[in-house]
Amino acid sequence: MAFFNRKKPELTDISQIELPAHIGIIMDGNGRWAKKRGLPRSAGHSAGAQTFRKIARYCSDIGIKHLTVYAFSTENWRRPEKEINALMKLFKEYLEEALRDFKDDSIVLKFIGDRTAFSPELLQLMEENEEESKDRDGMVLNIAMNYGGRAELVTAMQRIAADVKNDQLSADAITEQVISDYLYTSGQPDPDLIIRPSGEHRTSNFLLWQSAYSEYVIMDVLWPDFKEEHLNQALIEFANRNRRFGGV
């Protein structure tokens, strides 16, 4: 009987593991990275943007099917105007680059969050990137911009209420799956793994509904310093956990 009590052998190499279908990353630590170097916060965001490009492509290359990155939260508008303007400039540069340089990539781009606060120029670039990439067959990359988990749930509830009022949905038919279908990530699996660099132990309003059974890996590295080997470490830690989903 002892055979059945054996612990599974610890996995130590990324080639040995079953990859999560969906990874979420809270890209945190840009400002602290810049402060440590005596640089303006905008320099940290620029460095973080380079890390994002590198890690997104690496996830695609190793076979991750869905990646959601937290780029700009609903609370980030409280930051100084100068910093927000620098972030908007970075977003514009990235979206222009994606249109120009990602044509040969298989990545499908989606933007989740409330877009109404962005400039017409940014909105057009988002739409062009989604349209350009919609028929690709590779990794789905969700970029969360002006995103908040609570705001997402409020929006979903408002849409559900409107459909019930218009007799397009019965109140008795509302299930967990129906709620999921009204979220920004509708049609995608919930994240198996959420990685938070920077050492902070908070969800920060990220994918609140979808992360009910996600495994969190907190890493003591600031986002601009995050490398492929850090992602590998998180994947291996995830693979060695015993996910029970509320069972035994």
VMD Tcl script that draws the C-alpha trace (Angstrom):
set ca {
  {0.00 0.00 0.00}
  {2.95 2.34 0.49}
  {3.15 2.63 -3.30}
  {0.03 4.79 -3.31}
  {1.46 7.20 -0.74}
  {4.60 8.02 -2.65}
  {5.08 11.69 -3.43}
  {5.41 12.44 -7.09}
  {9.02 13.10 -8.09}
  {9.90 16.79 -8.03}
  {10.15 18.27 -11.50}
  {13.19 20.44 -12.07}
  {13.32 21.08 -15.81}
  {10.83 22.94 -18.00}
  {11.03 20.19 -20.60}
  {9.56 17.74 -18.05}
  {6.45 19.69 -17.15}
  {2.94 20.13 -18.45}
  {2.57 23.83 -19.16}
  {-0.36 25.82 -17.79}
  {-2.88 26.75 -20.44}
  {-3.24 30.31 -19.17}
  {-0.74 32.49 -17.31}
  {-1.45 35.89 -15.78}
  {1.36 38.31 -14.94}
  {1.08 41.39 -12.73}
  {3.91 43.46 -14.19}
  {4.96 45.21 -10.98}
  {8.06 47.07 -9.84}
  {8.88 49.48 -12.67}
  {8.85 52.56 -10.42}
  {11.01 50.96 -7.72}
  {13.45 49.72 -10.36}
  {13.89 53.29 -11.60}
  {14.14 54.77 -8.09}
  {16.93 52.35 -7.16}
  {18.90 53.71 -10.10}
  {18.12 57.37 -9.55}
  {16.05 57.47 -12.75}
  {12.60 58.92 -13.44}
  {9.71 56.48 -13.15}
  {9.18 56.72 -16.91}
  {12.56 55.02 -17.37}
  {11.29 52.09 -15.31}
  {8.20 51.82 -17.48}
  {10.35 51.84 -20.63}
  {12.50 49.06 -19.22}
  {9.39 47.15 -18.17}
  {7.97 47.45 -21.68}
  {11.09 45.80 -23.09}
  {10.71 42.97 -20.58}
  {7.07 42.57 -21.59}
  {7.97 42.18 -25.27}
  {10.63 39.58 -24.44}
  {8.50 37.53 -22.03}
  {5.40 37.60 -24.25}
  {7.37 36.20 -27.18}
  {9.04 33.61 -24.94}
  {5.65 32.42 -23.66}
  {4.48 32.09 -27.26}
  {7.63 30.21 -28.25}
  {7.37 27.61 -25.47}
  {3.70 26.88 -26.17}
  {1.65 28.87 -23.67}
  {-1.87 29.19 -25.12}
  {-3.11 32.25 -23.20}
  {-1.21 35.06 -21.48}
  {-2.83 37.98 -19.68}
  {-0.64 40.87 -18.56}
  {-1.69 43.69 -16.24}
  {-0.51 46.81 -18.04}
  {-2.62 49.64 -16.60}
  {-5.23 49.41 -13.86}
  {-8.33 51.50 -13.23}
  {-6.50 52.87 -10.17}
  {-3.39 53.92 -12.13}
  {-5.12 57.12 -13.27}
  {-4.36 58.46 -9.77}
  {-0.67 58.64 -10.61}
  {1.01 61.95 -11.55}
  {-0.03 63.33 -14.93}
  {3.55 63.25 -16.20}
  {3.81 59.53 -15.48}
  {0.45 58.78 -17.10}
  {1.45 60.71 -20.22}
  {4.68 58.71 -20.40}
  {2.70 55.46 -20.13}
  {0.30 56.49 -22.87}
  {3.27 57.31 -25.10}
  {4.70 53.85 -24.40}
  {1.38 52.19 -25.20}
  {1.23 54.06 -28.51}
  {4.79 53.02 -29.40}
  {4.07 49.39 -28.55}
  {0.85 49.28 -30.57}
  {2.55 50.85 -33.59}
  {5.42 48.38 -33.25}
  {2.99 45.45 -32.98}
  {1.34 46.45 -36.26}
  {4.69 46.90 -37.96}
  {6.83 44.09 -36.55}
  {4.44 41.35 -35.36}
  {3.02 40.48 -38.77}
  {4.98 37.25 -38.87}
  {4.11 36.30 -35.27}
  {1.29 33.90 -34.51}
  {0.18 35.93 -31.45}
  {-3.48 37.01 -31.26}
  {-3.82 40.39 -29.54}
  {-6.79 41.28 -27.36}
  {-7.29 44.30 -25.10}
  {-9.37 43.87 -21.97}
  {-10.69 46.67 -19.81}
  {-12.69 49.87 -20.23}
  {-11.42 51.56 -23.38}
  {-13.56 54.69 -23.11}
  {-10.88 56.67 -21.24}
  {-8.25 56.32 -23.99}
  {-7.56 58.73 -26.81}
  {-9.09 58.10 -30.26}
  {-5.58 57.41 -31.57}
  {-4.97 54.65 -29.02}
  {-8.43 53.21 -29.58}
  {-7.81 52.98 -33.32}
  {-4.45 51.27 -32.76}
  {-6.06 48.73 -30.43}
  {-8.75 47.96 -32.97}
  {-6.24 47.67 -35.81}
  {-4.07 45.26 -33.81}
  {-7.05 43.10 -32.91}
  {-8.29 43.04 -36.49}
  {-4.82 42.35 -37.90}
  {-4.17 39.44 -35.53}
  {-7.63 37.85 -35.19}
  {-7.02 35.03 -37.68}
  {-3.68 33.94 -36.25}
  {-3.49 30.52 -34.64}
  {-1.00 31.06 -31.83}
  {-1.03 32.34 -28.27}
  {-3.80 34.72 -27.20}
  {-2.21 37.74 -25.53}
  {-4.64 39.72 -23.38}
  {-3.34 43.17 -22.48}
  {-5.29 44.56 -19.54}
  {-5.53 48.34 -19.97}
  {-7.73 50.49 -17.74}
  {-8.66 47.17 -16.21}
  {-9.99 46.37 -12.74}
  {-11.48 43.09 -11.57}
  {-14.30 44.80 -9.66}
  {-15.12 47.09 -12.59}
  {-15.18 44.07 -14.89}
  {-17.72 42.36 -12.63}
  {-19.86 45.51 -12.43}
  {-19.88 45.76 -16.23}
  {-20.79 42.08 -16.54}
  {-23.64 42.44 -14.02}
  {-24.98 45.49 -15.87}
  {-24.98 43.58 -19.16}
  {-26.66 40.57 -17.55}
  {-29.32 42.81 -15.95}
  {-30.00 44.48 -19.29}
  {-30.41 41.12 -21.01}
  {-32.75 39.90 -18.28}
  {-34.79 43.11 -18.60}
  {-35.01 42.65 -22.38}
  {-36.06 38.99 -21.98}
  {-32.86 37.79 -23.65}
  {-31.81 35.93 -20.50}
  {-33.77 34.37 -17.68}
  {-32.71 35.21 -14.12}
  {-33.03 31.51 -13.26}
  {-30.53 30.70 -16.04}
  {-27.71 32.75 -14.50}
  {-24.90 30.38 -13.53}
  {-21.19 30.72 -12.87}
  {-20.59 29.86 -16.53}
  {-23.01 32.54 -17.68}
  {-21.18 35.14 -15.59}
  {-17.87 33.98 -17.08}
  {-19.38 34.39 -20.53}
  {-20.05 38.08 -19.84}
  {-16.48 38.85 -18.75}
  {-13.72 40.29 -20.95}
  {-12.06 36.86 -21.08}
  {-15.17 35.08 -22.34}
  {-14.30 31.90 -24.21}
  {-10.87 31.59 -22.61}
  {-9.82 29.24 -19.80}
  {-9.30 30.73 -16.36}
  {-5.64 31.36 -15.49}
  {-3.89 28.36 -13.98}
  {-0.95 30.42 -12.78}
  {-0.57 34.07 -11.82}
  {2.93 35.45 -11.39}
  {3.62 38.58 -9.39}
  {7.17 39.92 -9.56}
  {8.34 42.60 -7.08}
  {7.63 40.60 -3.93}
  {4.25 42.18 -3.18}
  {1.57 39.85 -1.80}
  {-1.58 41.38 -3.27}
  {-4.01 40.49 -6.06}
  {-4.33 44.21 -6.92}
  {-7.80 43.79 -8.40}
  {-6.53 41.48 -11.15}
  {-8.83 38.83 -12.66}
  {-10.80 38.49 -9.41}
  {-13.46 36.12 -10.76}
  {-11.16 34.18 -13.07}
  {-8.44 33.57 -10.45}
  {-10.63 31.73 -7.94}
  {-8.43 28.63 -8.22}
  {-5.30 30.10 -9.77}
  {-1.94 29.28 -8.24}
  {0.01 32.41 -7.28}
  {3.79 32.59 -7.47}
  {5.32 35.67 -5.82}
  {8.85 36.45 -6.97}
  {11.30 38.84 -5.35}
  {12.45 40.42 -8.61}
  {11.34 43.74 -10.07}
  {9.58 43.45 -13.41}
  {12.29 45.14 -15.56}
  {14.76 42.52 -14.22}
  {12.41 39.60 -14.92}
  {13.96 37.13 -17.34}
  {13.07 33.89 -19.08}
  {14.71 31.92 -16.27}
  {12.39 33.57 -13.74}
  {9.40 32.45 -15.79}
  {10.86 28.94 -15.94}
  {11.23 28.93 -12.14}
  {7.58 29.92 -11.75}
  {6.46 27.24 -14.21}
  {8.44 24.57 -12.35}
  {7.04 25.69 -8.98}
  {3.54 25.54 -10.44}
  {4.14 22.06 -11.86}
  {5.23 20.78 -8.44}
  {2.10 21.98 -6.66}
  {-0.85 19.70 -5.93}
  {-3.96 21.46 -7.25}
  {-7.08 20.15 -5.51}
  {-9.72 22.73 -6.57}
  {-11.41 22.45 -3.17}
  {-11.20 18.65 -3.08}
  {-8.95 16.34 -1.10}
}
mol new
graphics top color blue
foreach p $ca { graphics top sphere $p radius 0.5 }
foreach p [lrange $ca 0 end-1] q [lrange $ca 1 end] { graphics top cylinder $p $q radius 0.2 }
display resetview
